[in-house]
Structure formats: C-alpha cells, structure tokens
C-alpha cells in the first residue's frame, strides 16, 4: 500500500502515519501498544477527536464506529465529562488515600445494578476479570473456571485460552508464556450450547465459577440464543457455582443496567468498564456482599493497585453515569433505532449483491460476517471470510468510515452519531460491498 488512499472524491495522504509507524516499530514491540490496533500495512495515527469524528495526523476525517472498542457511548469529548475532569485536575490527580468520590461512584453503580451489593474500583478490564476469578476461587475454595470459546476476559494467564479479540485475529489459541499449570484449571465450553455446559458441570466437582460475556463482543458480535443465559443461571444456581457476568463491554451500553437487566439475569459477580467512564481509565468488580467481603484487608483474597479509585477516573465515571441516567430515555432508543436502520440496510445491500453475509446486531452494536451460515459461536465465527473482511475494512477506511480492523471485533454507535453520519456510512458500505463482491 502506498502513502495515498484513493477515494471516489479525493486522495487521502497517509504519509505521516506511515512515517510514525516506522518510528514506532523501533521503540514499541510490533509498533503498537495493543494488538487490536494493528492493521496491515500500518495503522493510521489519530491526532484529535470530537463527537462521532476523528482526524488523523495527515488531516483526514473519519466517522468513528470503533469508539474506543465500545467505551465512548456518549462520543468523543462529551462536554459534561470533560468539564468535570478539568475541575478535578485543578485540585489533584492522585492521593494514595480514599476520597468521598469513590463512595459516590460505588453508590451509582449499585443503584443501577441490583445484583451488585458491594463494588471495588480497579483500573482495566483485565484487572477486573482477574479479581472476579480470584474472588470466585477464594469464596468456593475450588480451582477450575469455565469460560467459553471466543470470549475475551483480559490478558491474564488463566483466560488466554481460546480467547477472542486480538488473540483470535492472530490465531493464538494459548499464548506463549502461559504455563500449563495456569491453563489446566481453565475449562473451555461452547457458547450457546447449554447441554454441553450442563454436562461439564455435572462431571466436574471442582468448579469455582463460570465466567461469560453475556454477548460476545470479541468474536465479532455473537448473540445469546433464546433462554441460553437463563438456563446458564439456572444450572449454576443448582450446583452452587458463582456466575460471573463480564460486562466490560455491555455494561451501560445496552442500558444503564447493562446486559443483566436487558436479559433479566442476576449474576453473582459483575465486571464493568469501558462505557463506565466514557474513555477514562477505570473498571469495577462487584457482586454479592458475602463474595465481595472476601477481599483484603478484611478478607483473604488479595487485590491492590496504586491507581485504583484515582479521582480523575472516578469523576469521569460519576459524570458519565449521571449523564447516561439523565438522558437514558433519549440515548438508548436513539442508539437502537440508528443501529437497526444501518444494520438492516447493510444486510439488504449485501443480499441484493448476492454476497453471503450474516449481520448480527443488538442495541448499539453490530458486525457483518461474510458467511453462508448463521454465526452463533466461536466455530461458526471462524468460518467467515476474514480475507474479504480485511479488504472490506480498507475500502471503508478509504471512504472515511472507521470500524475495528479485525473481523473478530464489534462496531459501535455512540450517542453523538447523526442521521448524516448514517447516510454517509450507508454509502460507504455500499461502495465497499461492491469492491469485495467478487
């Protein structure tokens, strides 16, 4: 690929991004700080963002459907959040001691998630799921964790087994550097197969917990089949096994009460992140009081972090939740309407062009798979034409539409997307589909 991207209307120079990537490879492994940010032959480098838009270092404009991999539910630089953070910056960034802000944010989370009786603030999704799993093991005094093919629960050892996201894109089943002693206590089950899950649980008496993305957002987008999550909850209760809902992606995105409210499920432990703070670094793990009270210093399950509960991120979380709650009757209907319109139109365009496709979508999340058969789990997702998707991504980028580069990620709407954005996106998808038709 040259330093120019040619579109119908104009040429886009990416020379600065190319030069920056060449420099990055000399000081950053693979040139990127996270594998999901890489795309061949090199990623574009962002200079600024506002609302639904981002601009790269060469001045090119893109409508953003990556949205920080789902974090920016309210869009880039939402004024209420930026204002709150600026005020906090004036009085301190890190204290190393508790603040009343942590209590306020915890109360807001608990109010919106009835399954959460106590919550601990942490930093990243990986840290939250790691803590959730440690809690389940500490509470039950058992070792094995059941996860599902294609679910991504962070980059800690026991979860890097048949994970989604960048791991799936790279074809890494189990990461190098993960000792067998870690992975042997992870049991991998098939998503949307309740009979298999029940069989695994029945045959194994050492299950400490079941962790699941209620909606798979790191294997493209894979939705739970009817009653699947309810049956999972029923089985785990029967066997007295803690159920962990990893809502790092779906928390606050499907509504202020996340996927558990959307589907009417009460998990024992929940992890939250991304939309919790609309782009600032924070996550949370919460759940039943008797489980959460296992955490140190009063309990024997240890977890600690210098930056956990730092006032900058906490203020961003408070402002984000207050904004989402105040505008929930506007935000979520608008997101769902826009997503339905775009998804339906894209699918119709592909059908008209006789391009095999599956368009999975829910609320403000969507993804197209170039496949003949429905995508309902890891195996069916992996059958999709990833080479075609790679070409498709680049043709969309040429039209000024940015979606995640990998087939095994999800595209996201934000509240800042406009009807004009949708019209532009439909035109871009129409053009990109024509380009990959053959």
Buried (B, 14 or more C-beta within 10 A) or exposed (E): EEBEBEBEEEEBBBEBBBBBBEEBEEEEEEBBEEBBBBBEEBBBBBBEBEBBBBBBBBEBEBBBBBBBBBBBBBBBBBEBBBEBBEEBEEEEEEEEEEBEBBEBBBEBBBEBBEBBBBBBBBBBBBBBBBBBBBBBBBBBEBEBBBBBBBBBBBBBBBBBBBBBBBBBBBEBBBBEEBEEEBBEBBBBBBBBBBEEBBEBBEEEEEBBBBBBBBBBBBBBBBBBBEEBBBBBBEBBEEBEBBBBBBBBBBBBBBBBBBBBBBBEBBBBBBBBBBBBBBBBBBBBBBBBEEBBBBBEEEBEBEBEBEBBBBBBBBBBBBBBBBBBBEBBEEBBEBBBEBBBEBBEBBBEBBEEBEBBBBBBBBBBBBBBBBBEEEBBBBEBBBEBBBEBBBBBBBBBBBBBBBBBBBBBBBBBBBBBBEEEBBEBBBBBBBBBBEBBEE
